[in-house]
Amino acid sequence: MNKRNILKWVTTSVLGVGVLTSVILFGNINHANSETIHSSREIGIKDLAVKNFNIDTTKVKQLYRSDLHDNSNVVSKEIKNKVVLAYTELLRDGGLKVGDYTPIYFLEGNNVSIAVEHADGSMTMTKFDISGNGEPTKIHEDSKEAK
């Protein structure tokens, strides 16, 4: 082999390894960023609510705390505001206590259900009608032992 072929082979190898390394690093960074959007704790609470309250996930849209921030485009600003109002109503009614975990929201049409895992091991699902322009209306509340 002459010098030119060796140089060509080394250059191709270095570039190939560089491209492969970039792809691996970029893929891992994207994977890490996508997992930080929803914490494993939030996903665990969502799974627990789905199991305990027999939620058909094909009929509802699951929303997490980060989905209600201004920069999120998961749902419209109007829906975000209505869901936040329902959450505020839940706070006023004493539906959340110190030590409770982050609530998970299930949106179905004009209704939002808010699932909360409590520190005592129970779980509450509160359903609100958010179709009006005013405050949301509490429709139903169900509490179960979280399993």
QUIMO-V677389 format. One record per residue. N is the residue number from 1. PSI is psi in whole degrees, -180 to 180 (NA if undefined). OMEGA is omega as a letter, one per 20 degrees, with the letter a starting at -180 (* if undefined). NEAR is the number of other C-alpha atoms within 10 Angstrom. Layout:
n = (N:N)
psi = (PSI:PSI)
omega = (OMEGA:OMEGA)
near = (NEAR:NEAR)
This chain:
n = (1:2:3:4:5:6:7:8:9:10:11:12:13:14:15:16:17:18:19:20:21:22:23:24:25:26:27:28:29:30:31:32:33:34:35:36:37:38:39:40:41:42:43:44:45:46:47:48:49:50:51:52:53:54:55:56:57:58:59:60:61:62:63:64:65:66:67:68:69:70:71:72:73:74:75:76:77:78:79:80:81:82:83:84:85:86:87:88:89:90:91:92:93:94:95:96:97:98:99:100:101:102:103:104:105:106:107:108:109:110:111:112:113:114:115:116:117:118:119:120:121:122:123:124:125:126:127:128:129:130:131:132:133:134:135:136:137:138:139:140:141:142:143:144:145:146:147)
psi = (139:174:-37:-44:-39:-45:-41:-44:-45:-44:-45:-42:-46:-45:-41:-45:-39:-45:-45:-43:-43:-43:-44:-46:-44:-42:-42:-37:-45:-41:-43:-42:-40:-30:-25:-14:-47:123:159:-30:-43:-44:-38:-41:-42:-46:-40:-42:-43:-43:-48:-33:14:55:128:103:-9:-17:-12:156:123:133:140:171:-44:-23:-14:1:158:-36:-2:141:28:-41:167:161:-36:-45:-43:-48:-41:-39:-41:-38:-40:-42:-41:-40:-40:-41:-45:-36:-3:23:-12:140:167:131:-9:155:165:129:155:142:139:114:125:103:-122:14:146:133:135:118:130:127:124:157:-25:3:0:168:138:138:117:127:133:145:121:23:-26:174:-16:-147:148:154:127:125:-48:149:134:137:137:160:125:126:NA)
omega = (r:a:a:r:r:r:r:a:a:r:r:r:a:r:r:r:r:r:r:r:r:a:a:r:a:r:r:r:r:r:r:r:a:r:a:r:r:a:r:r:r:r:r:r:r:a:r:r:r:a:a:a:r:a:r:a:r:a:a:r:r:r:r:a:a:r:a:r:a:a:r:r:r:r:a:r:r:r:r:a:r:r:r:r:r:r:r:r:r:r:a:a:a:a:r:a:r:r:r:a:a:r:r:a:r:a:r:a:r:a:r:r:a:r:a:r:a:a:a:r:r:r:a:r:a:a:a:r:a:a:a:r:a:a:r:a:r:a:a:r:a:r:a:r:a:a:*)
near = (5:6:8:9:10:11:11:10:11:12:11:12:12:11:11:12:11:12:12:12:12:12:12:11:12:12:12:12:11:10:11:11:11:11:10:10:13:15:14:11:11:17:13:11:21:23:13:18:25:15:13:17:16:9:14:10:11:7:11:16:15:18:21:19:15:14:17:20:14:11:9:12:11:16:13:11:15:10:17:19:15:23:25:16:17:25:22:15:17:18:12:10:9:9:18:18:11:7:10:16:17:16:21:21:26:24:20:14:12:12:21:28:26:24:26:25:25:20:12:10:11:14:23:23:23:20:23:26:20:22:15:10:8:9:15:23:15:17:12:11:14:11:15:14:12:17:10)
